[in-house]
Amino acid sequence: MTHLKCSQCGLNNWQGAEVCERCGASLNHHQPEPVMTRPDVPAFLTLGGEAPARSRTWKVILAVVIVLAVGGGAWAIYKRSVSSAAAGKRRQLVERTADERTRDAVLSCLAQPGFVGTKVSEQVLGAVHFELLQVSDKEVYFSAPAPEKIGQTVESLVARFIIDPKRIVMAQDDAGRLRLGKYSLLRSDEKNVFFKTPVDNIKFDGGTVLKFPFKEATYTLDMHELEDFLMNKSIFGGRMNARMEQTRDGRPVIFANHGALVANPQEPSLRRFVDELTRDIQPNTEGAREARVQRVLDFVSREIKYDLRETTYNFELLKRPNEVLMSAESDCSNKAILLGSLLEQLGEDYLFVYTPDHITVAVKQGGFPASNGLFLGWQGEVWLIAEGTAPGFRIGVDHLQEESRLKQFQHVQRPRDRDVIFDLATGKQLSFQ
């Protein structure tokens, strides 16, 4: 995927944006630059249409990716007004209502189960299944189980999120296949009803608080907090492509700036979660700092499932910390982003340490032992590795598989120092592309 750099303020906007998210300036669409991509999982878009289904599906996927990316992943409908007296001036975006922002944030999550998991759907749709967001027609497709199976009518099932049931269009049964315009769905007990409705006929409860329970604590996220994450207001942000001093085949080596996805200190939803996770550790007592750091590492290493799928992609797939918690699975990159975000809530100083094909976290030694030899020196301090991919890893104590490779430390970064990454060998600051 590419992004577009604003000539006025320099912000990197997602492909498909017509105006800059920060300053509103018109974007030049003929100068794309490479950036981290966020691939969607296409399975939920494939509805079993006829011969043209492949091309139709990819068009839909492309449209969904573009729209979800605008504004940091939130699907938004922008209305533009141009005053006749100000012809030729920049078009201005009309502010969306609170209900529209909530709707767009939830639809963004429903359309990206590969990023946020399926628990959002369960909490906002109940027994109804999200099937497709058709951007060009501004319509959303859903399916539902057979009413007799769950003892509810379709009307009662959709009452929680449909404004006017008369604006629902139901699919027709064609020999066991539910057909709705150019899309169709194979009928089953779980997907016995297939229907669509305009986007503006959808309204989710703005007071909804999403809940994602874990063993030691429950992550909660209200609609305003969800929107702030999707609009990248709750993360450090920054330029995504860091450029190494080394070259490969005469070309610069680029890697993703993971620190850009780390949450700001005192982000409300993460702060609540960390407080609950460490509630039994008395502050300002001997060893409290080390106990709190180890506790959040234990959570990341034990309760966030390591997702092998993410390691097989030929691109860097990065998630925001809330998305890691919502999906409860991740690879090393996103475990580091989540761990760093939780440490930010503790006010803990830490580093991202980049090694060949891996990223890990390091914390100041303080009262931790250093018997395992997994540490590095940086700016006059000793930093111990806190490895989030090894379940139950004890800082300064435990050893790891392929430890010699992990010790090939290449770059270090304090995410809070936005867009600053150092080459450990030379001490020089990397540039960005």
JOLIN-V853964 format. One record per pair of residues at least 4 apart in sequence whose ideal C-beta (glycine too) atoms are under 7 Angstrom apart, sorted by the first residue. I is the first residue (numbers start at 0). J is the second residue. D is the distance in whole Angstrom. If there is no record, write none. Layout:
BEGIN
I:J:D / I:J:D
END
This chain:
BEGIN
0:14:6 / 0:34:6 / 0:36:4 / 1:14:5 / 1:31:3 / 1:32:6 / 1:33:6 / 1:34:6 / 2:11:5 / 2:12:6 / 2:13:6 / 2:14:6 / 2:32:6 / 2:34:4 / 3:12:5 / 3:14:7 / 3:16:6 / 3:26:5 / 3:27:7 / 3:28:7 / 3:31:6 / 4:9:6 / 4:11:6 / 4:32:6 / 5:9:6 / 5:10:5 / 5:12:6 / 5:19:4 / 5:21:7 / 5:22:6 / 5:24:6 / 5:26:6 / 6:24:7 / 6:27:6 / 7:19:7 / 7:22:5 / 7:24:4 / 8:19:6 / 8:21:5 / 8:22:4 / 10:19:6 / 10:20:6 / 10:21:4 / 11:34:6 / 11:238:7 / 11:239:7 / 12:16:4 / 12:19:6 / 12:20:6 / 12:26:6 / 13:68:4 / 13:69:6 / 14:31:7 / 14:65:6 / 14:68:7 / 15:65:4 / 15:68:7 / 15:69:6 / 16:20:7 / 16:26:6 / 16:69:5 / 17:25:7 / 17:26:6 / 18:23:5 / 18:24:6 / 18:25:6 / 18:26:6 / 19:23:6 / 19:24:5 / 19:26:6 / 20:70:6 / 23:89:6 / 23:92:7 / 24:89:7 / 25:89:6 / 33:240:6 / 34:239:5 / 34:240:6 / 35:239:5 / 35:255:5 / 35:315:5 / 35:317:6 / 36:314:5 / 37:68:7 / 37:316:7 / 38:316:7 / 39:60:6 / 39:63:6 / 39:64:6 / 39:111:6 / 39:113:6 / 40:112:6 / 40:113:4 / 41:45:6 / 41:56:7 / 41:60:5 / 43:112:6 / 43:130:7 / 44:56:6 / 44:59:6 / 44:60:6 / 44:131:6 / 45:56:6 / 46:130:6 / 46:131:7 / 46:182:5 / 46:183:6 / 46:184:5 / 47:183:6 / 47:184:6 / 47:185:5 / 48:52:4 / 48:55:6 / 48:181:6 / 48:182:6 / 48:183:6 / 51:55:5 / 52:56:6 / 53:57:7 / 54:58:6 / 55:59:6 / 55:181:7 / 56:60:6 / 57:61:6 / 58:62:6 / 59:63:6 / 59:131:7 / 59:133:7 / 60:64:6 / 61:65:6 / 62:66:6 / 62:134:4 / 62:135:6 / 63:67:6 / 63:110:6 / 63:132:6 / 63:134:6 / 64:68:6 / 65:69:7 / 66:74:5 / 66:134:5 / 67:72:5 / 67:74:6 / 67:107:6 / 67:110:6 / 67:111:6 / 68:72:6 / 69:75:6 / 70:75:6 / 70:229:7 / 70:230:5 / 71:229:5 / 71:230:5 / 71:231:4 / 72:107:5 / 72:229:5 / 73:103:5 / 73:104:6 / 73:107:5 / 73:226:7 / 73:229:4 / 73:230:6 / 74:103:5 / 74:106:5 / 74:107:5 / 74:110:7 / 74:132:7 / 75:95:7 / 75:103:5 / 76:137:7 / 76:198:7 / 77:92:5 / 78:93:4 / 79:90:4 / 79:91:7 / 79:92:7 / 79:93:7 / 80:91:7 / 80:93:6 / 81:86:7 / 81:90:6 / 95:99:4 / 95:100:5 / 97:101:6 / 97:205:6 / 98:102:6 / 98:202:6 / 98:205:6 / 99:103:6 / 100:104:6 / 100:226:5 / 101:105:6 / 101:203:5 / 101:205:5 / 101:222:5 / 102:106:6 / 102:201:5 / 102:202:6 / 102:203:6 / 103:107:6 / 104:108:7 / 104:222:6 / 104:225:5 / 104:226:5 / 104:229:5 / 105:109:6 / 105:123:6 / 105:203:5 / 106:110:6 / 106:132:6 / 106:139:7 / 107:111:6 / 107:229:6 / 108:115:5 / 108:119:4 / 109:119:6 / 109:120:6 / 109:129:4 / 110:132:5 / 111:115:6 / 112:116:6 / 112:117:6 / 114:318:6 / 114:322:5 / 114:326:6 / 115:119:6 / 115:322:5 / 115:325:4 / 115:326:6 / 116:325:5 / 116:326:4 / 116:327:6 / 117:121:6 / 118:122:6 / 118:211:6 / 118:325:7 / 119:123:6 / 119:209:6 / 119:325:7 / 120:124:5 / 120:129:6 / 122:209:6 / 123:160:7 / 123:203:6 / 123:207:7 / 124:129:6 / 124:160:7 / 125:156:7 / 125:159:7 / 126:143:6 / 126:144:6 / 126:149:6 / 126:156:6 / 127:141:5 / 127:143:5 / 127:156:6 / 127:157:6 / 128:141:6 / 128:142:5 / 128:143:7 / 128:190:6 / 129:141:6 / 130:140:4 / 130:141:6 / 130:142:5 / 131:140:4 / 131:182:7 / 132:139:6 / 133:138:5 / 133:140:7 / 137:197:6 / 137:198:5 / 138:195:5 / 138:196:7 / 138:197:6 / 138:198:7 / 139:195:7 / 139:196:6 / 139:198:6 / 139:201:6 / 140:182:7 / 140:195:5 / 141:194:6 / 142:184:6 / 142:190:4 / 142:192:6 / 142:193:5 / 143:153:6 / 143:156:5 / 143:191:7 / 143:192:4 / 144:148:5 / 144:149:5 / 144:188:6 / 144:189:5 / 144:191:6 / 145:188:6 / 145:191:4 / 146:151:6 / 146:152:5 / 146:153:6 / 148:188:6 / 151:155:5 / 151:156:5 / 153:157:6 / 153:192:6 / 154:158:6 / 154:164:6 / 157:161:4 / 157:164:7 / 160:201:6 / 160:202:6 / 160:203:6 / 161:167:7 / 161:196:6 / 161:200:6 / 161:201:7 / 162:200:5 / 162:202:5 / 163:200:6 / 166:196:6 / 166:197:6 / 166:200:5 / 167:194:5 / 167:196:5 / 168:179:7 / 168:194:6 / 168:195:5 / 169:194:5 / 170:177:4 / 170:178:6 / 170:179:4 / 170:184:7 / 170:193:4 / 170:194:6 / 171:178:5 / 172:177:6 / 172:186:7 / 173:178:5 / 175:185:7 / 175:186:5 / 176:183:5 / 176:185:6 / 176:186:7 / 177:183:6 / 177:184:5 / 177:186:5 / 177:193:4 / 178:183:5 / 179:193:6 / 179:195:6 / 184:190:6 / 184:193:5 / 186:190:7 / 186:191:6 / 187:191:7 / 196:200:5 / 196:201:7 / 203:207:6 / 205:222:5 / 207:222:6 / 208:219:5 / 208:220:7 / 208:221:5 / 209:219:7 / 209:220:5 / 209:225:7 / 210:217:6 / 210:219:5 / 211:217:7 / 211:218:4 / 211:324:6 / 211:325:6 / 212:217:4 / 213:217:7 / 213:218:7 / 213:302:5 / 214:302:6 / 215:276:6 / 215:298:7 / 216:272:6 / 216:275:4 / 216:276:4 / 218:268:7 / 218:272:5 / 218:324:5 / 219:268:6 / 219:271:6 / 220:224:5 / 220:225:5 / 220:268:5 / 220:321:6 / 221:225:7 / 222:226:6 / 223:227:6 / 224:228:7 / 224:267:6 / 224:268:5 / 225:229:6 / 226:230:6 / 227:232:4 / 227:233:5 / 228:233:5 / 228:319:5 / 228:321:5 / 231:236:5 / 233:262:6 / 233:263:6 / 233:266:5 / 234:259:7 / 234:260:6 / 234:261:6 / 234:262:6 / 234:263:7 / 234:319:6 / 235:258:6 / 235:259:6 / 235:261:5 / 235:263:7 / 235:414:6 / 235:415:7 / 235:417:5 / 236:259:6 / 237:256:6 / 237:259:4 / 237:417:5 / 237:418:4 / 238:256:6 / 238:418:5 / 238:431:4 / 239:255:6 / 239:256:5 / 239:259:6 / 240:253:5 / 240:255:7 / 240:431:6 / 240:432:4 / 241:253:7 / 241:254:6 / 241:256:5 / 241:420:5 / 241:429:5 / 241:431:6 / 242:251:5 / 242:253:6 / 242:429:6 / 242:430:5 / 242:431:6 / 242:432:5 / 243:251:7 / 243:252:4 / 243:254:7 / 243:429:7 / 244:422:6 / 244:425:7 / 244:427:7 / 245:252:5 / 246:250:6 / 246:251:6 / 246:252:6 / 247:252:5 / 253:432:6 / 254:353:7 / 255:315:4 / 255:317:6 / 256:418:7 / 256:420:7 / 257:317:7 / 257:332:6 / 257:335:6 / 257:336:6 / 257:351:6 / 257:358:6 / 258:351:6 / 258:412:5 / 258:414:3 / 260:317:5 / 260:319:6 / 260:336:5 / 261:336:6 / 261:339:5 / 261:340:5 / 261:343:7 / 261:414:4 / 262:266:4 / 262:269:5 / 262:320:5 / 262:340:4 / 262:343:6 / 264:343:5 / 264:344:7 / 264:346:7 / 265:270:6 / 265:344:7 / 266:270:6 / 266:344:7 / 267:271:6 / 268:272:7 / 268:321:7 / 269:273:6 / 269:320:6 / 269:340:6 / 269:341:7 / 269:344:5 / 270:274:6 / 270:344:5 / 271:275:6 / 272:276:6 / 273:277:6 / 273:295:7 / 273:341:6 / 273:344:4 / 273:345:6 / 274:278:6 / 276:294:6 / 276:295:6 / 276:298:6 / 277:291:5 / 277:294:5 / 280:287:6 / 280:290:5 / 280:291:5 / 280:294:7 / 281:287:6 / 282:287:5 / 283:287:6 / 286:290:6 / 286:366:6 / 287:291:6 / 288:292:6 / 288:365:6 / 289:293:6 / 289:365:6 / 289:366:5 / 289:367:6 / 290:294:6 / 291:295:7 / 291:345:6 / 292:296:6 / 292:345:7 / 292:347:6 / 292:362:6 / 293:297:6 / 293:394:6 / 294:298:7 / 295:299:7 / 295:338:7 / 295:341:4 / 295:342:7 / 295:345:7 / 296:300:6 / 296:338:6 / 296:385:5 / 296:387:6 / 296:392:7 / 296:394:7 / 297:301:6 / 297:391:7 / 298:302:5 / 299:303:5 / 299:334:5 / 299:337:6 / 299:338:5 / 299:387:4 / 300:387:5 / 300:388:7 / 300:389:6 / 300:390:5 / 300:391:6 / 300:392:5 / 301:390:5 / 301:391:6 / 303:323:6 / 303:327:6 / 303:328:6 / 303:329:5 / 303:334:6 / 303:337:7 / 304:327:6 / 304:328:4 / 305:330:7 / 305:388:6 / 306:328:4 / 306:329:6 / 306:330:6 / 307:311:7 / 309:316:5 / 309:330:4 / 310:330:5 / 312:316:5 / 315:332:7 / 317:332:6 / 317:333:6 / 317:336:7 / 318:322:4 / 318:323:5 / 318:329:7 / 318:333:5 / 318:336:7 / 320:324:7 / 320:336:6 / 320:337:5 / 320:340:4 / 321:325:6 / 322:326:6 / 323:329:5 / 323:333:5 / 323:336:7 / 323:337:4 / 324:337:7 / 329:333:4 / 329:334:5 / 329:337:7 / 330:334:7 / 331:335:6 / 331:357:6 / 331:358:6 / 331:388:5 / 332:336:7 / 332:358:6 / 333:337:6 / 334:338:6 / 334:387:4 / 334:388:6 / 335:339:6 / 335:351:6 / 335:358:5 / 335:359:6 / 335:360:5 / 335:387:6 / 336:340:6 / 337:341:6 / 338:342:6 / 338:360:5 / 338:385:7 / 338:387:5 / 339:343:6 / 339:349:6 / 339:351:7 / 339:360:6 / 339:414:6 / 341:345:7 / 342:347:4 / 342:349:5 / 347:362:6 / 348:363:6 / 349:360:6 / 349:361:6 / 349:362:5 / 350:361:5 / 350:377:7 / 350:382:6 / 350:411:5 / 350:412:6 / 350:413:6 / 351:358:6 / 351:360:6 / 351:411:7 / 351:412:4 / 351:414:6 / 352:358:7 / 352:359:5 / 352:361:5 / 352:375:7 / 352:408:6 / 352:411:6 / 353:358:5 / 353:409:5 / 353:410:4 / 354:359:7 / 354:404:7 / 354:405:6 / 354:407:5 / 354:408:6 / 354:409:6 / 355:404:7 / 355:407:6 / 355:409:7 / 357:405:7 / 359:384:6 / 359:386:5 / 359:405:7 / 360:385:5 / 360:387:7 / 361:375:7 / 361:382:4 / 361:383:6 / 361:384:5 / 361:385:6 / 362:382:7 / 362:383:6 / 362:385:5 / 362:394:7 / 363:380:6 / 363:382:6 / 364:369:6 / 364:381:4 / 364:383:5 / 367:383:5 / 367:394:5 / 367:395:4 / 368:395:4 / 368:396:6 / 369:374:5 / 369:381:7 / 369:383:6 / 369:395:5 / 370:395:6 / 370:396:6 / 371:395:6 / 371:396:6 / 371:397:6 / 371:398:5 / 373:383:7 / 373:384:4 / 374:381:6 / 374:382:6 / 374:383:5 / 374:384:7 / 375:382:5 / 375:408:5 / 376:381:6 / 377:382:6 / 377:411:6 / 383:394:5 / 383:395:5 / 385:394:5 / 386:392:5 / 386:399:6 / 389:399:6 / 392:397:5 / 393:397:5 / 398:402:6 / 399:405:6 / 401:405:6 / 402:406:6 / 408:423:5 / 409:423:6 / 410:420:5 / 410:421:6 / 410:422:6 / 410:423:6 / 410:429:7 / 411:421:5 / 411:423:6 / 412:419:7 / 412:420:4 / 413:419:7 / 418:431:6 / 419:428:6 / 420:429:5 / 421:426:6 / 421:427:7 / 421:428:6 / 422:426:7 / 422:427:5 / 422:429:6
END
